[in-house]
Amino acid sequence: MRISRTFAESACAFFLAIVYFFLSLRFYDYYTAGDLLIYRRFYDELNGAAILGVPFLQSNYTNSSEPLYGLLMWIGSNLGVDHDFYLSIFNAALIFVLVLWMMRERVGVAAQILILTNFYLFVLLTGAERLKFSYLLILLSLVMTTVVLRRLTAVGALFAHFQTLLLYAGRFAPNVFSFWWRQSVIKKIVGLLFLFVFSFGFWVLFSDALLGKYLAYEKDEFNFFDILNLLMLVLLVLYITKDKLRNFISLLVFVAFGLALGSERVNMIAVTLCMFLIIKDHRTKNLAFLSLLAYLSFKSIGFFADVVSYGTGFVN
C-alpha cells in the first residue's frame, strides 16, 4: 500500500511533537526561576478564580493583559491540569504545526534540524509563555486551508501576545505600500477607514497595556549592537532572497522599531520574519542562511547550561 505524502508528513510531525512533549516535561523540571516562576504562580492563583477576575490577576502577576492567554491559562488551571503538563501539550502542538509547515514549504533537512534546535525556539517553549501561543496561532494560520479559519487564527495571535503587532507590521508593510500605489481612490479610502476603525478599537481596549510595553522597552539603554544585528539581518535577507524591494520594506520596519525600542525581543521577532521570508523564497539550502541557523543552534547550548545551573536561561 502506498503511503501518501500528506500522511507521511503528518506522521513525522506527530512523532517529533511527542518527542518534544517529553523533552518539555523534563526541561520544565530544571526551569525553576525567571519568568516561568511568575507564570506558574499566576497559573496556580487562577484555580478557583472567577473568569471576570482573570484580567486583574494577569496584570498583577505578569504585567500583561492579552485576553486569549489569560483565558487559556484559566481553563487549564480550573481543569486541575498541572502547569508544566498543560504547557507541554501546547509545546507539542507548536512543534507539530511548525514541522508540518516546514515540510509543506519544502525546507531542507539541514535547515529543519537547525530550526528545531534553535535558541529562540527553546525560549518559546519555556520562558516566553505568552509569545508561544501567538506563534502557535500564526503557524496554524499558515497551514489551514479554510480562509475564515486562517484569518481567525491570525487575528487571534494578536490577543495572545501584543508583540505580534511588530511581526505583522513588518510582514504586511509591503502589502500596504502596494495597495496604496495600485488601488483606486475609493478603495484607498475604504482601506484607510477599515484600518482606522480596527486600530482605534484595538487602542481603546488595550491602550494601557500597549503603552506599558512601550515604556518598559523604552527604558532600555540604546545598544548599538542590537541595531547592528538588525542591519546584518537585512543584508542577509537581501543577499539570499529574490524579491529584494519587498523584503527591504519589511525589514526596514524592524530597524525603525529597533531604534525606538532597542529591545532584545525585537531581534527575536526580526529573526523570525527573516527566517519566514527566506523559507517562503525556498532558499533554505543557502550557506549564509544555514550559518545563521547554526549559530542560533550553538547558542542553545549555553541556554540549556544556564537552565540546569541556575534555573533560568537568562542569567543577569
KERO-532897 format. One record per residue (C-alpha): residue number from 0; y, z, x; residue in three letters. Coordinates in steps of 0.5 Angstrom, whole numbers, plus 500, padded with zeros to 3 digits. Example, Ala and Ser with C-alpha at 12.3 -4.5 7.8 and 13.67 -1.06 7.14 Angstrom:
# residues 2
REC	num	Y	Z	X	residuo
REC	0	491	516	525	Ala
REC	1	498	514	527	Ser
This chain:
# residues 316
REC	num	Y	Z	X	residuo
REC	0	500	500	500	Met
REC	1	507	498	503	Arg
REC	2	512	504	503	Ile
REC	3	519	501	501	Ser
REC	4	525	502	506	Arg
REC	5	528	507	501	Thr
REC	6	522	512	500	Phe
REC	7	522	512	508	Ala
REC	8	529	513	509	Glu
REC	9	529	519	503	Ser
REC	10	522	522	506	Ala
REC	11	525	522	513	Cys
REC	12	532	525	511	Ala
REC	13	528	530	507	Phe
REC	14	524	532	513	Phe
REC	15	530	533	517	Leu
REC	16	533	537	511	Ala
REC	17	527	542	511	Ile
REC	18	527	543	519	Val
REC	19	535	545	519	Tyr
REC	20	534	549	513	Phe
REC	21	529	554	517	Phe
REC	22	534	553	523	Leu
REC	23	540	555	519	Ser
REC	24	536	561	517	Leu
REC	25	534	563	524	Arg
REC	26	541	562	526	Phe
REC	27	544	566	521	Tyr
REC	28	541	572	524	Asp
REC	29	545	571	530	Tyr
REC	30	551	570	527	Tyr
REC	31	554	577	525	Thr
REC	32	561	576	527	Ala
REC	33	567	572	526	Gly
REC	34	569	568	519	Asp
REC	35	562	569	517	Leu
REC	36	562	576	517	Leu
REC	37	568	576	512	Ile
REC	38	565	570	508	Tyr
REC	39	558	575	507	Arg
REC	40	563	581	505	Arg
REC	41	566	576	500	Phe
REC	42	559	574	497	Tyr
REC	43	557	581	496	Asp
REC	44	563	583	493	Glu
REC	45	562	577	487	Leu
REC	46	556	580	485	Asn
REC	47	557	583	478	Gly
REC	48	565	581	478	Ala
REC	49	568	577	472	Ala
REC	50	569	570	473	Ile
REC	51	576	571	472	Leu
REC	52	577	576	478	Gly
REC	53	574	571	483	Val
REC	54	581	568	485	Pro
REC	55	583	575	486	Phe
REC	56	577	577	491	Leu
REC	57	577	570	494	Gln
REC	58	584	570	496	Ser
REC	59	584	578	498	Asn
REC	60	577	577	503	Tyr
REC	61	578	569	505	Thr
REC	62	585	568	504	Asn
REC	63	584	562	500	Ser
REC	64	584	559	493	Ser
REC	65	579	553	493	Glu
REC	66	576	554	486	Pro
REC	67	570	550	487	Leu
REC	68	568	554	493	Tyr
REC	69	569	561	489	Gly
REC	70	565	558	483	Leu
REC	71	559	556	487	Leu
REC	72	559	563	491	Met
REC	73	560	567	485	Trp
REC	74	554	563	482	Ile
REC	75	550	565	488	Gly
REC	76	552	572	488	Ser
REC	77	550	573	481	Asn
REC	78	544	570	481	Leu
REC	79	542	575	486	Gly
REC	80	540	570	492	Val
REC	81	541	572	499	Asp
REC	82	548	569	502	His
REC	83	544	566	508	Asp
REC	84	538	563	504	Phe
REC	85	543	561	499	Tyr
REC	86	548	557	504	Leu
REC	87	542	555	508	Ser
REC	88	540	551	502	Ile
REC	89	547	547	502	Phe
REC	90	546	546	509	Asn
REC	91	539	543	508	Ala
REC	92	543	539	503	Ala
REC	93	548	537	507	Leu
REC	94	543	534	513	Ile
REC	95	539	530	507	Phe
REC	96	545	527	505	Val
REC	97	548	526	512	Leu
REC	98	541	523	515	Val
REC	99	541	518	508	Leu
REC	100	548	516	509	Trp
REC	101	547	514	517	Met
REC	102	540	510	515	Met
REC	103	544	506	510	Arg
REC	104	549	505	515	Glu
REC	105	544	503	520	Arg
REC	106	547	508	525	Val
REC	107	543	507	532	Gly
REC	108	537	512	533	Val
REC	109	541	515	539	Ala
REC	110	547	516	535	Ala
REC	111	544	519	530	Gln
REC	112	541	524	534	Ile
REC	113	547	526	538	Leu
REC	114	551	527	531	Ile
REC	115	545	531	528	Leu
REC	116	546	536	535	Thr
REC	117	554	535	534	Asn
REC	118	558	541	536	Phe
REC	119	562	540	529	Tyr
REC	120	556	539	525	Leu
REC	121	554	546	527	Phe
REC	122	561	549	526	Val
REC	123	560	546	519	Leu
REC	124	553	549	518	Leu
REC	125	556	556	520	Thr
REC	126	563	559	520	Gly
REC	127	566	553	517	Ala
REC	128	563	555	510	Glu
REC	129	568	552	505	Arg
REC	130	569	546	509	Leu
REC	131	562	545	509	Lys
REC	132	562	544	501	Phe
REC	133	567	539	502	Ser
REC	134	563	535	507	Tyr
REC	135	557	535	502	Leu
REC	136	561	532	497	Leu
REC	137	564	527	501	Ile
REC	138	558	525	503	Leu
REC	139	555	525	496	Leu
REC	140	561	520	494	Ser
REC	141	558	515	500	Leu
REC	142	551	515	498	Val
REC	143	552	515	490	Met
REC	144	551	508	486	Thr
REC	145	555	510	480	Thr
REC	146	562	509	480	Val
REC	147	564	515	476	Val
REC	148	560	520	480	Leu
REC	149	563	517	486	Arg
REC	150	570	519	484	Arg
REC	151	568	526	481	Leu
REC	152	565	528	488	Thr
REC	153	570	525	492	Ala
REC	154	576	529	488	Val
REC	155	571	535	488	Gly
REC	156	571	535	495	Ala
REC	157	579	537	495	Leu
REC	158	577	543	491	Phe
REC	159	572	545	496	Ala
REC	160	577	545	501	His
REC	161	584	543	501	Phe
REC	162	584	541	508	Gln
REC	163	580	535	505	Thr
REC	164	587	532	504	Leu
REC	165	588	531	511	Leu
REC	166	582	527	511	Leu
REC	167	584	523	505	Tyr
REC	168	591	522	508	Ala
REC	169	588	518	514	Gly
REC	170	582	514	510	Arg
REC	171	587	511	505	Phe
REC	172	593	511	508	Ala
REC	173	592	503	510	Pro
REC	174	590	502	502	Asn
REC	175	597	505	500	Val
REC	176	600	500	505	Phe
REC	177	596	494	503	Ser
REC	178	597	496	496	Phe
REC	179	605	497	497	Trp
REC	180	605	490	500	Trp
REC	181	601	486	496	Arg
REC	182	602	488	489	Gln
REC	183	607	486	483	Ser
REC	184	613	491	482	Val
REC	185	610	493	475	Ile
REC	186	603	495	479	Lys
REC	187	607	499	484	Lys
REC	188	611	503	479	Ile
REC	189	604	505	475	Val
REC	190	601	507	482	Gly
REC	191	607	511	484	Leu
REC	192	607	514	477	Leu
REC	193	600	516	478	Phe
REC	194	601	519	485	Leu
REC	195	607	523	483	Phe
REC	196	603	526	477	Val
REC	197	597	527	481	Phe
REC	198	601	530	487	Ser
REC	199	605	534	482	Phe
REC	200	600	537	478	Gly
REC	201	596	539	485	Phe
REC	202	602	542	487	Trp
REC	203	604	546	481	Val
REC	204	596	549	481	Leu
REC	205	596	550	489	Phe
REC	206	602	550	492	Ser
REC	207	602	558	494	Asp
REC	208	595	556	498	Ala
REC	209	598	550	501	Leu
REC	210	604	553	503	Leu
REC	211	600	559	506	Gly
REC	212	595	554	510	Lys
REC	213	601	550	513	Tyr
REC	214	605	556	515	Leu
REC	215	598	559	518	Ala
REC	216	597	553	522	Tyr
REC	217	605	552	524	Glu
REC	218	605	559	527	Lys
REC	219	600	556	533	Asp
REC	220	603	554	539	Glu
REC	221	604	547	541	Phe
REC	222	599	545	545	Asn
REC	223	600	538	549	Phe
REC	224	592	537	550	Phe
REC	225	591	537	542	Asp
REC	226	595	531	542	Ile
REC	227	592	528	548	Leu
REC	228	586	529	545	Asn
REC	229	588	525	538	Leu
REC	230	591	520	542	Leu
REC	231	585	519	546	Met
REC	232	581	518	540	Leu
REC	233	586	513	537	Val
REC	234	585	509	543	Leu
REC	235	577	510	543	Leu
REC	236	577	507	536	Val
REC	237	582	501	537	Leu
REC	238	578	499	543	Tyr
REC	239	571	500	539	Ile
REC	240	573	497	532	Thr
REC	241	575	490	530	Lys
REC	242	580	492	524	Asp
REC	243	585	495	529	Lys
REC	244	591	495	525	Leu
REC	245	588	498	519	Arg
REC	246	585	504	524	Asn
REC	247	591	505	527	Phe
REC	248	595	506	521	Ile
REC	249	589	511	519	Ser
REC	250	589	515	526	Leu
REC	251	597	515	526	Leu
REC	252	597	520	520	Val
REC	253	593	524	524	Phe
REC	254	597	524	530	Val
REC	255	603	526	526	Ala
REC	256	599	532	523	Phe
REC	257	597	534	530	Gly
REC	258	605	534	532	Leu
REC	259	606	538	526	Ala
REC	260	601	543	526	Leu
REC	261	598	543	533	Gly
REC	262	591	546	530	Ser
REC	263	584	545	533	Glu
REC	264	582	544	526	Arg
REC	265	586	537	525	Val
REC	266	582	535	531	Asn
REC	267	575	536	528	Met
REC	268	578	532	522	Ile
REC	269	580	527	526	Ala
REC	270	574	526	530	Val
REC	271	570	526	523	Thr
REC	272	575	520	521	Leu
REC	273	574	516	528	Cys
REC	274	566	517	527	Met
REC	275	567	514	520	Phe
REC	276	571	508	522	Leu
REC	277	566	507	528	Ile
REC	278	560	507	523	Ile
REC	279	563	503	518	Lys
REC	280	564	498	523	Asp
REC	281	557	498	525	His
REC	282	559	500	533	Arg
REC	283	555	506	534	Thr
REC	284	551	503	540	Lys
REC	285	557	502	544	Asn
REC	286	557	506	550	Leu
REC	287	564	509	549	Ala
REC	288	562	512	542	Phe
REC	289	556	515	545	Leu
REC	290	559	518	551	Ser
REC	291	564	522	546	Leu
REC	292	558	524	542	Leu
REC	293	554	526	548	Ala
REC	294	560	531	550	Tyr
REC	295	560	534	543	Leu
REC	296	553	535	543	Ser
REC	297	553	538	550	Phe
REC	298	559	543	547	Lys
REC	299	554	545	542	Ser
REC	300	550	549	548	Ile
REC	301	556	553	549	Gly
REC	302	557	555	542	Phe
REC	303	550	557	541	Phe
REC	304	550	561	547	Ala
REC	305	556	565	544	Asp
REC	306	553	566	538	Val
REC	307	547	569	541	Val
REC	308	551	573	546	Ser
REC	309	557	575	541	Tyr
REC	310	555	574	534	Gly
REC	311	560	568	533	Thr
REC	312	561	561	536	Gly
REC	313	569	562	537	Phe
REC	314	570	568	542	Val
REC	315	577	569	544	Asn
